[in-house]
Amino acid sequence: MTVTSDIVALNQWLPVAYPGQVTPTNPHETLLLGQPIRLTAASDGTVTAVALDASGAPGRELPIIEQFAVIFTTLGDSPRPMPIIEAFNIQFPRAVCHRHAVATPTYVCKSFFKFLNRRTF
């Protein structure tokens, strides 16, 4: 597969994995805009990403942002800033479901009713 040359696409932060998918014993490989990449985690949980060349050997290291309970990376040299989503800055109860942190059902219901109260029909 050919790696895209679209500079706008290359400079976007794109989701590549959930934090629970990448462990010290289980690296995660995927394609990002046609570029094979490998995500690995250190024993302290720090995730790194590298672009792979045609033979599968590691190439340049890619920047990582862990936000919104997702791991993002970009292939560009001057990525756009990540969007700010205020709801994700609120500390709320989370439960762990199949290695992923998710909002508890109670929080989801409360948030839904708050949303409905703000709406004008």
DODO-922887 format. One line per 3 residues: for each residue x, y, z of C-alpha. Coordinates in steps of 0.5 Angstrom, whole numbers. Example, Ala and Ser with C-alpha at 12.3 -4.5 7.8 and 13.67 -1.06 7.14 Angstrom:
# DODO-922887
25,-9,16 | 27,-2,14
# end
This chain:
# DODO-922887
0,0,0 | 2,7,-2 | 3,12,4
-1,18,3 | 3,25,1 | -3,29,3
0,34,8 | -7,36,11 | -8,29,13
-1,27,15 | -1,33,20 | -8,31,23
-7,27,30 | -11,20,29 | -13,15,33
-9,8,33 | -10,4,39 | -13,4,46
-8,4,52 | -10,-3,54 | -8,-5,47
-1,-4,48 | 3,-7,53 | 10,-9,55
9,-16,52 | 4,-14,47 | 6,-9,42
1,-6,37 | 2,-6,29 | -3,-2,25
-3,2,18 | -4,9,19 | -5,13,12
-2,7,9 | 4,7,13 | 6,1,18
7,3,25 | 9,0,31 | 7,2,38
10,-1,44 | 10,0,52 | 15,1,57
15,-3,64 | 12,4,67 | 7,4,61
10,10,57 | 8,8,50 | 12,10,44
11,9,36 | 15,8,30 | 14,8,23
16,2,20 | 20,1,13 | 18,-4,8
22,-9,11 | 19,-8,18 | 25,-5,21
24,1,26 | 24,8,22 | 23,15,25
20,16,32 | 13,19,32 | 10,23,37
4,21,42 | -1,24,45 | -6,20,50
-12,24,50 | -20,22,51 | -18,15,53
-15,14,46 | -7,14,44 | -6,19,38
0,20,33 | 1,23,27 | 6,22,21
7,30,20 | 12,34,21 | 8,40,24
1,37,27 | -5,41,28 | -7,42,36
-11,37,39 | -18,39,39 | -21,41,46
-27,37,49 | -29,40,56 | -33,34,57
-26,30,58 | -23,35,62 | -28,33,68
-26,28,73 | -32,23,73 | -32,16,76
-30,11,71 | -30,3,71 | -25,-2,67
-29,-6,62 | -25,-11,58 | -18,-7,60
-21,0,58 | -23,5,62 | -31,7,61
-36,12,64 | -40,8,69 | -47,8,67
-49,12,73 | -45,18,70 | -48,17,63
-55,17,65 | -53,24,69 | -50,27,63
-55,25,59 | -61,28,63 | -56,34,64
-56,35,56 | -63,34,56 | -64,40,61
-60,45,57 | -64,43,50 | -69,48,48
-75,45,44
# end
